[in-house]
């Protein structure tokens, strides 16, 4: 109801000053198509949402005593379509409201007329009764607007939404059916149903050891938990059994799709209360079964940070964002005075490095800053259990250190931590590590036991720690996990890093290539007086592989947006192939410059993955055979070329998979310049390697690659050139090895807020700047 009201009001408000039919009372409002669609999908709840949405809209310019009748009229408008569909006798189509036949269209038009007339009669009568506007003037105007908007705009919206709502099990009929099943005891089972034909996972012998401190009842316990999403044939969790003790820090790792995010959703009851599917087994947190209480009761004790963290932002500035959960705590009896709330908000924002930004709109922050804000909204409740789904993905090195320190402080204070991770360096600091495969625990033990065996880590689709891989061929019994351990082992075993052995192959871009992008003294402002970029100068040669790095909020994504016409310079100009982007526009630039956004939801829209990827290719006018070939190649390149995924709705996929869909949709068009904003976010080790090999291959084929990333190990391994940004300016630019030599200096590293990869830092002790595991492995030898 709240979402329907919010969407309806948000579309209504801009048209309050639009085309008036009866000034102050009725305008030409496209929003009036929405209640019809919402009613056919979500039933009676749409009536309340439509009524309240109209009332909210009236608060922005037309609030009057007549708003009471506006509420009642919109209530009828949002209720009658649900009530009448399928109940019109011979006029009923006998089918779902999709408008795919003439009988469905006739039924739809009749229902739109009936709902529009009821709305117009109620409002017209009420306003006339109040002596404001005559009935015969207002009623036809409302009827005309509602009917025209509903017939013209509702059908395409219904065709877009109905398949998704049906697939996700969110229709009113589906929810009622699910509730009836639960009432009969059919919604959950206590037995352990495993998928037929799924062979038991091969578990290494050393993984059998389970390290639980003490013998007390575990704080978190999963017993044979299985969950299958609505519309999916395969379970996301499949007989999952594991425990977590109070105050313990557990890292959960595994390939994409192994069940990490699903487990996080289940910990506070989002599964099954709000995410449709079939759940079995038993999951308890602090003695309470997660299915026994609504999510709002569990939110204070179980904090959850989504992988898709932007879905958790609801307010218009940071202070209000953090006040919202505190107000919820107050409603539960934990009363806080306004002064106490302000103090806790300030303290929490300081902890996550956002102090001083209290009045900023969250949407004006960088991706990493927004991620820290969501973490703050979770921490401010001081939950006993904190579940974080890949919390480090969009953070710069400074942000990662700050968050790691904060999590260590929380653990020391007695909080229990469950963190889903792809990064082994972050997972190595946990008390215990659980590796999931096909929704079950495949390995469990101390992180060192796994990461000191690089081959075993890679067997599970995980990144191995680079220093452990470098030392693996030396026959040592204990491999280093950190740079400090590597230095210590080198001293103990008489090892040195020799530049002559490494070879240090040059990857500098050959000179003489023509410039394909020129940024000439460019400045850009989102808000007047607050520059996001200041006097930026940059030239990129045709065929270069350039990495743009820097702290969160340094201007990386803003600069990338200028390169493909999403933004236009406030001052200066950007030339692409010698042409000014102000004269070309984003549409023309799209055929030359492909852009993969940091947030994939900003660019995906189609009904299926296959249609999403094929959209751009088809617009190029290529033959169908070539389109199919390119779509298949792009999907295979990002690991989505299976039999099931191309036909799924992209919005039903986890964020990591949506990221891959966005990448594939751009790759399929093969533009000359490709910009990737954090292309490996949410990808596991295998997918990351596949993605980067693909970018390397595209670069070898002549494409110019511009990559924005916080993963400096990928920059070291693939980029020919590195551009470092800080506070809207370029502060370093040159060959990657040269820039990393500067960054290896501790003072320079601190000034830039960045850190070179561990293997580069390790080799720098001997005065060598090495970039890859292969270089360090070749250079590491005994004296």
N, C-alpha and C positions, 0 to 999 in steps of 0.2 A: 504494500500500500504506500509506504514511504517513497519507494523508488518511482512508482507511477506518479505520485503527487509531485515529486521533485522534477521529473522529466517534463511533465505536462506544464508545470509552472515556468520552467526554464525556457520552453518554446513559446509560451504565451506572452511572457513579459516583453520581449523585444518588439512585439507587434501592438503593444498598447498605444504606441504613437504611429501606427502604420496607416492603413487605408480605412478610414471610418465609414461604417454604414449608418450607425446612429451615434454621433459623437458622444464619447463618455460612457457608452453602454454596449455597443456592438461594433466590432471591427472585422476586417477580413483576416481571419486567423488560421494559418496552416496547422496550428497545434490541434485544432478540433478534429483532425483525423485520428489522433492518438488514442482517445478514450474508446473508440470503436474497436481498434486493434487490441488494446489491452483487455477489453471486456471479452472478446472472442478467445483470447489466450488464457487469461488469468481469472475469469469468472467474477463473482461478486466483489472481490477485493478491488477490482478496477473501478467500481462505483464509488467507493470511499476515496480511492486515490484521485479520481477525477474531481470529486467535490472539493476535497482539500486543496488540490492543485489549482483549481480555479480561484479559491479563496486566497491562496498565497499570491496568485497573479494579481488579484484585485488590490492587494496591499501596495502595489507599485503603480498607483495612479488612479484607480477607479473604485476604491473602497467606499461603500455607502450602505445604507439600510437594504438596498436591493441586492447586496452580495449574499444575503441569507437565501434569497430565491435563486441566485446564481449557483449556490452550493447545491440546493435541492434539484435544480434543473440539470446540472452536470452529473449529479448522482444518478438520475434517471437515464441520462445519456450514456453513462458507463455501465448501467445494469441491464438495460433492455436487450442489447445485442446478445449477451450470454443467455438471457432468459428465452429469447425467441429463436435462436439458431437451432434448427432441427425440429421445431415445434410449430411450423407454419402449414402443416397438412400437405396439400398437393403442391404448394409452393416450395416445400423443403426439398433439398437436393439429396438428403440422406448421406452426405459425405462431410468430411472435415472442412473447416473454413479456409480453403487455400485458393479459391477462385481459379480453378483449372478447367472448368467446364461452364457452358452457358447457364445450366441450372444453378450452379453455385453462384454465378454472377447475378442472376435474377433474385435469388434468396438474399444475397448481400445487399442489393439496391433496396429491396423492400424493408429490410431491417434498418438500413441507414435512414430511410425516410421516417420509419416509425420512431426511432430513437431521436432523430433531429426534431420531429414534430413535438414529441413529449417534452424535450428540453425547452423548445421555444414557447410552448403553452405555459409551462410552469413559470418560467422567468417573465414572460409577457404578462401573465395574470398578476404575478406578485408585484412587479414594478408599477403596473397600472393601479393596483390596489393601494400602493403607497402614494399615488398621485404624481409620479415622476415622469413617465412616458406613456402615452396612450397604447393600449394593447394592440391596435391595428397597425401601428407604426413599428413597434419593436419586434413583435412576433414574426412577421414575414422576413425581417432582416436576419434574425437568428436562424430561422429555418433555412434560408438561402445559404448563409455562410456554412452552417454545419453540413448540410447536404452536399454542397459543391466540394468542400474540402474532404469530406469522407469518401465521396465517389472517386475523386481524382487522386488523392494521396494515400488513402488507406490500403488499396490493393497491393502496390509495390512493397509497402512496409510489411504487410501481412505475409507476402510471398517470401520476404527476406527473413522474418522472425519465426514464422511457424515451424519450418523444418528444424531450426536450432532448439526452440523451446520443446518441441516434441522429442528430439534426440536426447536432450538433457533431462527429460522427465519432469519438466516444470509446469506443464499445463495443469489447470485446475482439476481436470478429470484424473490426471495421472497422480497428483498429490492425494486426492481423495481415495483413489484406489490403493495407494501405498499405505495410507492411514488405516484403511479397513483391514489390509493384510496384517499390519502390526497389531491391530486390536484382536485379530484371530490367532496371533502368535506365529504368523508366517514370515514376519520381517526379519527375525534373527534365529539362528540355530546355534546350539552349543557344541555340536559335533564339529569335527575338523574336515570340511569337504575340500579335498585337493583336486586340482584339475586332472581329469582322466588323461592318461597318456604322458603326463609330465614326469620325466625320470628324476629320481632324487639327485640333489646336487652333490658333486664330489667335494668333500670337505677335507682339507689338509689335516693330517693328524695333529699338528701343533695347534690348530685352531680350536680343538675341542676344549682346551683349558679356558675356563671362565673365571675371571678375577672379580669377585664381588667382596667388598669389604664388609666384614661382620656377618652376622646371621639374622639380623633383624628383618622384618617384613619389608620387601622392596618398596620404594616410593612409587615407582612406575613398573607395572607388570603387564606384558602382552602374552596371552595364552592362546595359541592357535588362531590368531587373528587373520581373517581373510576378508578382502573387500574387492568387489568388481563394480566399476563405474557403470552407470546406466548407459545402455547402448554399446558397451564393450563386451567382446567375447572372452577376453583374457583377464584374469584377476591381477590387480595392481599389488595387493598383498595376498600371500598364499601360504597360510599356516604359520605366520610370523610368531615366534616365541622368543622373548628376551626380557631382561629386567634391568632396572636402573635404581641404584640406592640413593637415598637422600644425600644431597651435597656432592654428588658425583658429576663429573663432566664426561659425556659420551659423544664421540664423533660418529656419525653415520655416513658411510661412503658407499659407492657403487656406481655402476654405469647409469646413464640416463635411462629412465623408465624402470629402474630397479625397485622403486617404491618409497624413496626417501621423502618426497613431498607428500605423498599419500599418508605416510606415517605421521608427519607433522600435523596434517589436517585432522587426523583422528585423535590427537592428544588432548584437544580442548573441545571435542564433540562436533566440530564442523562436519566431520563424517561420523554418523550418518544424518545429523539433524538438518544440515543445509546443503550437503552435496549428495545428490541422488545416487543410489547404487544398492548393492546387496552386501550386508555386513554379517559376519559370523565370528565366533570366538569371543574372547573377553579381554577388555583393555581397561585397567584401573590406574588412577593417578591419585595418590594420597588417600587410598582407601575407598575412593568413589569410582564406580564404573562410569566411563565417559558417556554412555548412552542413558544414564539414569537422571541426568540433570541437563537443563537447557544450556546453550552456549553462554548466555549472558551471566549465568551463575558461576561458570567455570573460568570466565575471562579474567577475573581478579587473581586467580591462583595459577593459571596456565597462560603465560604470555607467548604469543606466536608472531613471528615475523615471516611474512610470505616471501617466497622467491620472487614473485611478482609484487614487490613491495608497494608500488604506486597504487594498487587497488585498495590500500588501507588508509589513504589520505582523504579526508572528508571536509576540512575547514579551509578558510581563506587566508589565514596567517598562522605562523608557527605557535604563537601563544595560545590561540584558540584550539589548535590541533592537540596541544598537550592538556589544555583545560578540559577537553571533552572526556577523556578517561577518568580524570579526577572527579568530575561531576557524577560520573557513573558510580565511582566508589562511594561518594557521598550518599547516593540514592540507596546503597546497600547498607548504610549505617555507619560507615567510616567518615564521620563528619570532619571537614577541613574548613578553616576560616579562609576568606579571600587572601589574607596575608600569607597563610601557610601554603596555599595553592601557588601564589606568585613565587614564593621562596623555592618550592619544590620544582616548579617549571624552570626557574633560572638555574638551579643546581643541575638539573638533568640536561638542559641545553649546553651548559658548560662542559659536562662530562663527554658529550658527543661532538664538541667543537663547533657548536652553532650559536654560541652566546653572542648577543648583539643583533641577531636577525629576527627577533621576536615578531616584528610587524611585517616581515616579508611574506609574500604569497608563496606557498610551497611549489607551485608550478613554475615560479621564476628561479628556483634553485637548480643546480646541476643534478644529474642522476645520482652521483655519490652523496651529495648533500641531502637529497630526498631520502635516500636509503638510511642515512644516519638519523633523519627526523623520524622515520617509522620505528627505528630501534628505540629512539627516545620515548615515543608514545607507548611502547611496550614496557620499557624499564621504569617509567614513572609510576606504574602501579605496584612496583616491587613484588612481582609474582614469585611464588615458591619454585615453579618450574618455568624455565625459559626455553622455548623451542625456536631455533633459528634456521631457516631454510636458505642456505648459501648466503650468509650475511655479508661476506667480504667481496662479493662479485664486482660491485661497482665502486669500491673504495680505493683510493690511492694508497701508497705505502704508509704515509703518515696516518691516514684514517684507519688502516688495518692495525697499526701498532696501538693506536688509541683504543680501538674496540677490543683488541686482544687484552690490553691492560685492564679495561673496564670489566670484561668477562672474568678475568682472574680475580678482580676485587669482589665481584658478585659471588663467585665460587667460594672464596675465603669467608664470605659472610653467611654461607650456608645454602645458597641457592643451588638448585639442580639444573644442569645445562644439557640439552640435547641439540646438537648442531649437525645439520646435513651439509656436507662439504664435498667439493671436488679437489680442493687444494691440499696436498699432503703436508705442506709446511704448517698450515693452520691446524690440521687434524693431529699432527704429531704431538701437540701440547696437551691433548686430552688425556684423561685418566684411562680411558678404554676406547677401543675402536670396534665398531660393528660394520661388516661389509655385507650389503644386501645383494642378492642375485634372484631375479624372478620373484621378488616379494618375500623372500625368506632370508634368514641369517646364514650366510655361507662361510663367514670367518668371524671370529671374535677373540679379542685378546688385547695385550698392550700394543700401542702404536709402534713401538720400537721393534717388536717381534715381526711385524709385517714389513715395515719400511727398510729394515736392515736386510731384506731379501728382495731386491729390485725386481727379479724375475717373477716372484710370487705376486707382488703388487700389480705388475702389468698383466698377469694372468687374469686378474679380476677387473681389468679395464681401468685401472687407476694410474695416475701419474706416479712414477717412482721419484724419490728425492734425488736431485741431480748429483749431489756429492757422494751419496751411497753408490750411485751408478759409476761415478768416476773411479772410486776405490775398489769396485767389485772385482776387477781383474788382477788385483795385487795379492790375492791369497790371504787376506787378513780375516781373523775370526769375528771381529766386531767392526762394522762399517759406520762411518760418521753420518749423523743426521743434520748437524748444524755446521756452520763455518768454523766456530770455535773448536768443535770436536775434530774437524778436519785438520786444523792447524796443530792441535795437540798430537794427533796420530802421525802427522808428518814429522814432528820433532822426535817422537818415540821411535819411529822406524827409519829415520834418516832420509826422508823424501824431500824433493825439491821440484819446483816447476821450471822447466827449461824452455825458453822461447824457441830455441833451435829445433827442439823436438816437436813443438806444436805446429810450427810452420806459419801460423797466423795468415791464412789465405785472405787476400783482399776481396771485399765485396763492394768497393766503392763504385758508384755509377760512372760509366765512361763519359768523359766530357765531349762536347760537340753536338749533343742532341738538341733539337729545337725546344724552346719552352712551350709547354702545353697549358700551363696555368701561371698567371702572373697576378700577384696581389700587391697593389701599389698604394702605399700609405693609407691603408684602410682603417677606419674607426667605425664602431657600431655600438648603438645604444638601444637596449630594450625599453628603458625609461629615461626620459630627458635628464641629463646631468649625471647619469650613472653609466659610464662607458663599460661595455663588456670586452671590447677590443680597442686598443689605442695605437695608431700609427704602425700597423703591421705591414711589413715588407716580406714577400716570399715569392720565389720562383721555383716551379717544379718542372723538370724536364720530361719529355715524352718517353714513357717506358720506365720511369723510376719506380722503386718500391720505397715509400716514405712512411715513417711512423711519426705520429704526433703524440707526444706524451706531456704530462704535467699533472698538477694536483687537481682535485675536484674543484670546479668553478674557475679554472684558469683560462677558459675560453676556447677549449679544443673543439667542442661540438658547435659552438657559434661560428668559428672559422670554417668548419666543414660545411655548415649551412650556407655560408656565403659562396662557397665554391660551386654549388649546384643551383643557385638561385632561390633557395628557400628563404634566405634573408637578402636584403639589398643594403649596401654600405651606407652608413650615415655620412661618411666622408671617404674620399678616395674611390678607387674602382678595382674591379676584379675582371681580368681578361681570361677567357677560355678559348684556346686556339685563336687568339688575337681579337676576339669579339667581346665587347663589354656585356656583362651579364644583365645590366639594367635594360639593355636593348633587346636581349634575347628572351628573357623570362624563363620560368621553371619548365614550362612545357617543351620548349625547344631544347633546353639544356638536357632534358631527361634522356634524349637519344645519345648524348655524348657522355654525360656524367651520371652514373648510377650510385645511389645512396642507400645504404642499409642503416636504419635508425638504431639508436641505442635501445629504445623501447619498441619492440616489433609491433605492438598493438596500434602504433601510430600509422602503420602502412598496410596492414592486412585487412581484408574486407570480404573476400569471396566466400561462397558457401562451402567449398571443399578445398583441400590443399592443392589438388591438381588444377582446379580453375584459378586459384590464386597465382600459381606459378605460370600458368599459360596466358594470363591476362596481358601482360606486357608484350609477350612474344607475338600474340595474335594481332596486337595493335601495330606491329611492325609490318604487317602484310605478308608474312612469310607463308610458303606452302604448308598445308596441314602436316605433311610428312616431316618437314624440317621443324615445325612447332613441337610435334610429339618427341622428336629426337632430342631437342634442346631441353624440354621439360623433364624427360627421363634422365638425361645426363645431369641436370642441376639437382634433381631430387636424390640421385645416387651419390652425388658429390657431398651432400650434407647428411647422408644416412637416412633419408626418408623414402627410399625407393621400394619399400616393401609392398605387399599386396593390399594391406589394409589402410595404411596411412594416407595415400593419395586421395582416398574417398572420404576421409574424415573432415569434420569442420575444424578449421585451424584454431578457432577460439576455444575449442574443447581440449586443446593440447596444453601440456605444461609450458611454462615460459621458455625453457630451453628449446623445446621443439618449435614453438612459435618463432623463436629467433632464427632457427634453421629454415623455416618456411620463408621468412623475409629475405634471407640471404639467397635462397634458391630462386625467388621471384626476380631478383635483380640479376643474378648470374645468367639466367636463361636469356636475357636480352643482350648480353655481352657488349655493354658500352665500352668505349675506349678508355674511360677513366672510371675507376671503381673506388668508392669511399666506403669504408667499413668502420662503424662506430661500435667498438667493443664486440667484434664478430664472434668471439669464443665464449661469451657470457652464457653460463648454464650448460656448456658442453663438457662431456667427459673426456678422458685422455685420448681414446680412440677417435672420437669425433673432432677433437681439437687438432690432432695430427692430420686427419683427413682434410679439415678445413684449411689449415695452413699450407698443406701440400698443394691444395687446389689454388690458393692465392699465389703461391710460388709459380705454379704451372701457368696461370693466367699472365703473370708478369713476364715469364719466359716467352710467352706468345706475343708479347708486345703491349699488353695493357698496362696503364699507369695505375699503381695501387697506392692508396692513401689509407692508412690504418690508424685509428685512434684506439689506444689500449692502455690499461694499467699493468698488463702482463709483460714486464720488461724482458723476461726470458724469451718470449716470442719475438720481441723487437731485436734482441741480440742474435737470434737464430736466423731471422729472415729479412730484416730491413736493411737496405743499402745505406739509408740516410735517416737521421733522427732529428726531429724538430722539438725543442723543449719550450713549453709555454708556462708563464707565471703571471698572474694578475693581468691578463689580457694582452700580454706582449710576448714576443719571441725572445728568449734569453740565451738560447744556444741552438746552433744549426750546423750540421756537418755530417761526415761519415759516422756511422754508428760506433765504430771502435774509438774514434776521436772523442765523440761526445761522452761515451762511457768512461774514457780515461779521465775526463774532467769530473764526472760524477763519482768516480771512485775515491776522490779526495773527500774525507769526512766533512770538512767545512763547506765545500761546494754542495755536497749531497744534502746537508742540513739546510742550506740556503734555498735549494730547489725543492725541498720536501720530497725527494725521491731517493730510491736506493737501487744500486746496480744489483743484478741477480747474484745469488749466493756463490755460484762458481766463479763469477768475475771478481767478486770481493775476495774469495779464497786465493785466487791467483795473484791478485794485486799485492799480496804480502811479499812476493818475489819480484815486484816491479813489472809484472806482465799483465796485459789487458786481454784476457781470453773471453770468448763469447759463448761457446757451446760446450756441451759435455764431451763431444769428440775432441775438441781442441785441448781441454784440460786433461782428458784421459791420455792423449798422446804425449802431453808435456810432462806428466807426473812420472818421475823416476827416482830411483835411489841415487844418492850422492856417489 
